[in-house]
Amino acid sequence: MPTVARVSTDFYAVIGVDASASGDEIARAFRSRAKQLHPDTNDDPDAALRFNELVVAYGVLSNHRTRREFDRTRDGSTPGVAAMPDRADGRASTAGPPVARPTRWTRRRAWTALLAGALVTVLGVGAAVLTWQLHQTDARRHTRFHPVTAVRAGDGDITFATADGRFVRTREPQQHGEGNNAGPTVAVRYDPANPTHVVVDASTFGRDITLAIVALKLLIGGPVFMVLGARRLRARVPTAVR
């Protein structure tokens, strides 16, 4: 019986979870590791390489299909040629699993791959730009707005005192990202020019890294489909007979 080569990198070990971990456990462990290894906060010269490896590992394990395929490869259970006692005389047959027919590339399919790849690439660029704009907006707001601990006053309102002694009551901002808890106080930032304009003083790292992963997947997948479709068109793919 042929042997199956195992993968050289254990993505579970990279993220720091067991193979039985749930999707939520993997996401939490990924965010924790990403904060430790992000090149902006880690001076280790190997941090960037380890961070990229972490992103790749999460990209595989966060998708049900790719995680299932990785588990099969990791366990050495990828289907291959196996000796099965399926003959009438009890002797083993070495026939492997049915071989899938190769995809029949028509001109229409090639054009579909090319155009879909272009669309996915545009979406990837848009996601990357959106991620950067959100990050820059949050950074500017974090610099300009003043932090303060507000008290929840009920009916969705909060109260706090500004740095110059003014008492402000306004609506509690909607929480995004990792947010604050549901206790009696909430950390917010207010605009000195308009103290009633407040935002939650919370980390958006989880949101930014998630959007960055989505953009990366789109920017990788889009060009792949474009190149595949273009190559098939250059090969003068015949139109399928209807």
N, C-alpha and C positions, 0 to 999 in steps of 0.2 A: 504494500500500500504506500503511495507517495506521501511524503511529509509536507507540511505546510509551514512556510516561514512566518515567524511571528514579527510584529512590528518592533522597530528598534526604540521607539519612544512611547512611554506609557503616559497618555494624556491625563489619566486620573491622578498619577503621581505629580505631574506638572502643576495641576490645579490644587492638589492636596486633599483629595477625597477618595472614599472607597468606590469600588466599581458598582456597588449597590446604591449609591447616593441618588437622591431624587433630583429633578431638574432645579427645584428651588435651592437645594443644598449646594448644587454645583454653581448656581448663579451667585449665591452669597460668598462662597469660597473664592470664586473668581474676582469679585469686587474687592475682597480683602487683600488678595495677592496682588491685584493690579495697583492698589494704592501703595503697596510696599515696593513694587518693582518699577513703577512709572519713572522714566528717565528724568522728569522734571523734579522729582522728590528724592531720587536715589542717585548718589554719586558714584556707585560701583560702575566701573567701565563695562562690566558684563550685563548691566541692568537692562540695556536696550535689547540685547539679544534674548535674554530671559523673558522680557516683557512680550516680545514678538512671539516667542514660543508659547507663552501663556495665552495670547490672543488666538493663535492657531488651534490650541487645544480646546479652548472654549467654543470656537467656531464649529469644531467637530462634535463635541459632547452636548451642545445646546440644541442640536438638530436630531430629531428622533431617528431619521433614516441613516445619517452618517454615524450616529452613535451606535446603532445596531450593527452596521457594517464593521465599525472599529472593534466592537466587542467580539464579533466572529473572528476577525483577524488576530486580535489579542489572545483569544483563547485557543487559537490554532484549529478552529472549527470551520474555516472557510471551505465551502464545497470543493471537492476535487475528485479524481478518479479513485473509486473505492471498490474493493472486492466484495461482491454481494452474492449470496447463495440463492440466485434466482433461476437456476436451470433445473430442469426436471430431475436430473440425476444427482442433484444436491451439490454439484461442483460450483465453485465460485465463478462469477463472470466479472471481467475487469471493465465492463462498460461504464463509462462515467455518466454524469447527468446530461440531459438533453442540451445540445448546443443551440443557443439562440441564433436565429437567422440575422445576418447583418442588416442594418437599416438601409432601406432602398432610398437613396437620395435622388429626389426629383428636382427639377429647376424651381418649382414652387417652394419646395421644402428648403432649398438653399437660400432663396430670397427671404423666406420667413425667418431663417436663422440669422441672416445678415441684418434685417430690419429690427428683429427683436433684440439682437445684440446691441445695435445702435441705441435703441430706446432704453435698454437697461443701463448702458454706459451714461446716457444723459441723466437718468435718474440717480446714478451713482455720484455724478458730479454735483447734482443738485443736493443730494444728501450730505456730501462733504462740505459744500458751501454753507448749507443750513447749520451743520454742526459747528463750523467755525464762527459763523455769525452769532449763534446762541452763546458760544463760549466767550466771544469778545463782548457781547452785550452784558453778560453776567459779570465779567471782569470790570467793565466800566462802572456798572451799577454798584458792585462791591466796593469800589474805590470812592465813589461819590456819595453813596448813602451811608448814614451813620447807624451803627448797631445799637440796639437797645432791647431790654427784656420787657415785654408787654404783659399785662394781666388780662386774662379773658374775663370780660364783664358780662357775658351772657348775651343771648339773641344774636350771636355771631359778631359781636363787637369786642374790641380790645382797647385798653387804655395804657398810656405811658407818658412819661415826662421827657421833653427834649433837653438837649444840652444847655439851652439858654433858659430853662425853667418853665417852658410852656407845657400846659396839660392838654393832651390830645386824646380824643376818642374817635375811633374810626372802625371800619369793617375789617375783620381779620382776612388777610390775603389767602388765596387758595394755595394749598401746599402742592409742590411738585418735587420730583426727585426723592431724596431720602427723608426730607421733611423733619418736623418736630413731633414730639409725642402729644398726647391728648391731656396733659396736665393743666394746672391752673395758669401757667405762664407759657409764653411762646417767644422764641427769639426772632426778632424782625429787624429790618433796616428801613429807615425813613429818609425821605428826601428833605434836606434842610430848607429848600426853597418852598416846599409844600409838604409839611409833616403828615398830612392825611394820606399821602401817597406812600404806602409801605409794601415791602416784599418780605417773604420768608427768608430768614438768614440761615440757609441750609446748603449743604454741598450738592452740586449738580454733577459730580464726577461720574456717578453711575449712569445718568442719562447721556452724558457726553460720550462715554466709552461705548455704550450700546449703539448710539447713532454712528459712531466711527466704525464699528464692526459691520453694521449694515452697509455703510458706504463702501467699505473695503470689499465686501462680498460682491456688491454690484459692479464695482470698478474692475474686479477680476473676471467675473462671469460674463459681463457684456463684451469685452474685447475677444474673449475666447469664442463666443458664438459668431461674432463678426468675422474673425479670421477663418473659422470653419466654413461659414457660408460663402465667403469670398473665394476660398480655395476650391470649393465645389463648383462655383460658377465659372471660374477660370478653366476648370477641367471640362467645360462644355457638357454639363450634365444633361442628358436627354430628357425631354418631357415625357412623363409617364403616360402610357396608353390608358385612356379613360374607359 
